[in-house]
Amino acid sequence: MVMDTPGWITERILLLGRRESCVYLVKGNDEYALLGGGTAYIIPEILEQLERFDVPEDQIRQLIILHAHFDHCGIIPFFKKRWPWAAVAASERARTLLATPKVVQSIAQLNQFLISSSGREDAARKLGIEFPGVTVETVLKDGDTLMCGDVRLEAMEVPGHSSCSLAVYMPEEKALFASDAGGIPFGDTVFTAANSNFDQYMTSLDKMSGYEVDIHLAEHYGARTGKDGREFLKKAKASAIEIRLLLEASYARTRDIAQSTGEITEMLMADSPVDFFPREIISLVVGQMLAYIAKQNP
């Protein structure tokens, strides 16, 4: 089953935000943890949803960033200011990136662009939404465990989509918070998002597949439960194998990253859902994957 609108996925997992940019609230017996950092323009929805679902904000004690791309950490400064008692957690690499002025500036600009393009400038001004950077207080390494009340959250390093990617496994629900490290739901298939390192991306898919997963939670286009949840990573691996073959074949023929990027982007856009990422984002991801392929095939 696909669950891509705000609401309770289980008694312990609440989906918040919007279909295209979602985060998750995990409920322990006496506290909550927010997993994922979303885009800044979804903050008004999250505030409304917290009220609608009767979430006691003073019990939200952890903010867990699964990777430091602009669309996965945009809400964190606002909610850290609103909930100063909540500790921000991320990987060591993400901590470094989120303290780098050039990276912070880029994240701020991209989130501001989405605020403007979504017509939410007035709301952002009223709420004081900005992105001054993020101070990561808890560094998560492979195998680390966080407790959210009586709920166990197991961190794993899963690079490939980004150099700083983490996934979190919740044994009580057999739930995997994979963010983009597991690929991005793409209609009936999975969009391969091996932006950083294709080989590491495949290794990370294998690593996550070693867990018993009934619920797969992505940060774009929601969660998959039941058969859809159990088969998501299998689909992700099949898609990644297919895309790599296409990338390699195109580059072997053109020997030109830009030309191959255009060809593959056109092919993917033809099959993409109506509300999928804009062409510019797809082209960026394809270009990054092709740059890696080109280095492996000089």
C-alpha positions in Angstrom: 0.0 0.0 0.0 1.2 3.5 -0.8 0.6 6.1 2.0 1.6 9.5 0.8 -0.8 11.9 2.6 -0.3 13.2 6.2 -1.5 10.7 8.8 -0.6 7.8 11.0 1.1 5.0 9.1 1.2 2.9 12.3 0.4 3.8 15.9 4.0 4.9 16.2 4.8 6.5 12.9 3.2 9.8 11.7 3.7 11.1 8.2 4.0 14.9 8.0 4.5 17.5 5.3 3.5 17.2 1.7 3.5 14.3 -0.8 6.6 15.5 -2.6 8.4 16.4 0.6 7.6 14.5 3.7 9.1 13.8 7.1 8.1 11.4 9.8 7.4 11.6 13.5 8.2 8.6 15.6 6.2 8.2 18.8 7.8 6.6 21.9 6.1 6.1 25.2 7.2 9.5 26.5 8.8 11.4 23.7 8.9 11.9 19.9 11.7 12.0 17.3 11.4 13.7 13.9 13.2 11.9 11.1 14.0 13.8 7.9 14.4 17.5 7.3 12.3 18.3 4.3 12.0 21.6 2.5 11.4 24.9 4.2 8.2 25.6 2.3 6.3 22.7 4.1 6.7 24.3 7.5 3.2 25.9 7.5 1.6 22.4 6.8 3.7 20.8 9.5 2.5 23.3 12.1 -1.1 22.7 11.1 -0.6 18.9 11.1 1.0 18.9 14.6 -2.1 20.6 15.9 -4.5 18.5 13.9 -2.9 15.2 15.2 -2.6 16.5 18.8 1.2 16.1 19.0 2.6 17.6 22.2 5.5 19.7 20.8 7.3 19.8 24.1 7.8 16.0 23.8 9.7 16.2 20.5 13.2 15.6 21.7 15.2 14.6 18.6 15.6 16.0 15.0 17.3 13.4 12.8 18.7 14.5 9.5 19.3 11.5 7.1 21.3 13.5 4.6 22.3 17.1 4.0 20.8 17.9 0.6 18.8 21.1 0.5 15.4 19.3 0.4 16.2 17.2 3.4 17.2 19.7 6.0 15.3 22.8 5.2 12.9 22.7 8.2 15.5 22.0 10.8 16.6 25.6 11.8 13.0 26.7 12.2 12.1 23.7 14.4 15.4 23.8 16.4 14.6 27.4 17.2 11.0 26.4 18.1 12.1 23.4 20.1 15.6 24.3 21.6 15.5 21.2 23.8 15.5 18.9 20.7 18.9 17.5 19.8 19.9 17.5 16.1 21.5 14.3 14.9 23.2 13.5 11.6 26.3 11.7 10.2 29.8 13.2 10.7 30.0 14.1 7.0 26.6 15.9 7.3 27.8 17.8 10.3 30.8 19.1 8.3 28.7 20.0 5.3 26.0 21.8 7.4 28.8 24.0 9.0 30.4 24.9 5.6 29.4 28.5 4.6 29.2 27.7 0.9 27.0 24.7 1.4 24.8 26.6 3.9 24.4 29.5 1.3 23.4 27.0 -1.4 20.8 25.3 0.8 19.4 28.6 1.9 19.1 29.8 -1.7 17.4 26.7 -3.0 14.9 26.6 -0.1 14.2 30.3 -0.7 13.6 29.6 -4.4 11.0 26.9 -3.5 9.3 29.3 -1.0 9.0 31.9 -3.7 7.9 29.5 -6.5 5.2 28.0 -4.2 3.9 31.5 -3.3 4.7 31.3 0.4 6.9 34.4 0.8 4.4 36.1 3.1 4.0 33.1 5.3 7.8 32.6 5.5 8.3 36.2 6.5 5.6 36.0 9.2 7.1 32.7 10.6 10.7 33.9 10.3 11.7 31.0 8.1 15.4 31.2 7.1 18.4 28.8 6.8 21.4 30.1 8.8 22.9 26.7 9.0 22.6 23.7 11.4 24.6 22.7 14.4 24.7 18.9 14.7 24.8 17.9 18.3 24.7 14.1 18.0 26.9 12.4 15.4 25.5 9.0 14.3 27.8 6.3 13.1 27.1 2.9 11.6 25.6 0.7 14.2 24.7 3.5 16.7 21.4 3.3 18.5 19.1 6.1 19.6 16.2 5.5 21.9 13.0 7.5 21.5 11.4 6.6 24.8 10.8 2.8 24.5 11.4 2.8 20.7 14.8 1.7 19.3 16.2 3.5 16.3 19.3 1.8 14.7 21.5 4.0 12.4 23.4 2.7 9.4 25.7 4.5 7.0 24.4 4.2 3.5 26.5 6.4 1.1 26.0 6.5 -2.6 23.1 8.9 -3.0 25.2 11.4 -1.0 28.4 11.0 0.9 26.6 11.8 4.2 23.6 9.5 3.9 22.2 7.6 6.8 19.2 5.2 7.1 17.4 4.4 10.3 15.8 1.0 11.1 13.0 0.7 13.7 12.8 -3.0 14.7 9.5 -2.6 16.5 7.7 -1.8 13.3 10.2 -3.4 10.8 10.3 0.0 9.4 13.2 1.5 7.3 13.6 5.3 7.1 15.8 5.2 4.0 15.4 8.8 2.6 16.8 8.9 -0.9 19.5 6.2 -0.2 16.9 3.6 -1.1 15.9 5.4 -4.4 12.9 7.6 -5.0 9.4 6.3 -5.7 8.8 6.8 -9.4 5.3 5.7 -10.3 5.3 1.9 -10.3 9.1 1.8 -10.2 12.0 3.4 -8.3 14.1 6.4 -9.5 17.8 5.6 -9.1 19.4 8.4 -7.2 23.1 7.4 -7.2 24.2 11.0 -7.2 27.5 10.6 -5.3 28.9 7.1 -6.0 27.0 4.4 -8.0 29.0 1.5 -6.6 28.4 2.7 -3.0 24.7 3.2 -3.8 24.4 -0.4 -4.9 26.3 -1.6 -1.8 24.0 0.4 0.4 20.9 -1.1 -1.2 22.3 -4.5 -0.5 23.0 -3.5 3.1 19.5 -2.2 3.7 18.1 -5.3 2.1 19.7 -7.3 4.9 17.0 -6.0 7.3 13.5 -7.4 7.6 11.4 -4.5 6.2 7.6 -4.3 6.2 7.5 -0.5 5.9 9.7 1.5 3.6 9.7 5.2 4.3 10.9 7.6 1.6 11.2 11.4 2.0 9.6 11.9 -1.4 6.2 10.4 -2.2 5.6 8.8 1.1 5.7 5.3 2.6 5.1 1.8 1.3 3.6 -0.8 3.5 2.8 -4.5 3.2 3.9 -6.1 -0.1 4.9 -2.7 -1.5 7.1 -2.1 1.5 8.7 -5.5 1.4 9.5 -5.3 -2.3 10.6 -1.7 -2.5 14.4 -2.3 -2.2 14.2 -5.2 -4.6 12.6 -2.9 -7.2 15.2 -0.2 -6.3 18.1 -2.7 -7.1 16.5 -3.8 -10.4 16.0 -0.2 -11.4 19.6 0.7 -10.5 21.0 -2.2 -12.6 18.9 -1.1 -15.6 19.8 2.6 -15.3 23.5 1.8 -15.0 23.4 -0.2 -18.2 21.6 2.6 -19.9 24.1 5.2 -18.7 27.1 3.1 -19.7 25.7 2.3 -23.1 24.9 6.0 -23.8 28.3 7.2 -22.6 30.1 4.5 -24.6 28.4 5.7 -27.7 28.6 9.5 -27.2 31.7 9.8 -25.0 30.1 13.1 -24.0 28.6 13.6 -20.5 26.4 16.5 -21.6 24.9 14.7 -24.6 24.2 11.5 -22.7 22.7 13.6 -19.8 20.3 15.1 -22.3 19.3 11.8 -23.8 18.8 10.0 -20.5 16.9 12.9 -19.0 14.5 13.0 -21.9 13.8 9.3 -21.6 13.2 9.6 -17.8 11.0 12.7 -18.1 8.8 10.9 -20.7 7.9 8.2 -18.1 7.8 10.4 -15.0 4.7 11.1 -12.8 3.1 14.5 -13.4 4.3 15.9 -10.1 7.8 14.4 -10.2 10.9 16.6 -10.0 11.4 19.3 -12.6 13.6 18.6 -15.6 16.5 20.6 -14.1 16.7 18.3 -11.0 16.5 15.1 -13.1 19.2 16.4 -15.4 21.4 17.3 -12.4 21.1 13.8 -10.9 21.7 12.1 -14.3 24.7 14.3 -15.0 26.2 13.4 -11.6 25.7 9.7 -12.2 27.2 10.0 -15.7 30.2 11.8 -14.3 30.9 8.8 -12.1 30.4 6.4 -15.0 32.8 8.4 -17.1 35.5 8.2 -14.4 35.1 4.4 -14.4 35.3 4.2 -18.2 38.0 6.7 -19.3 
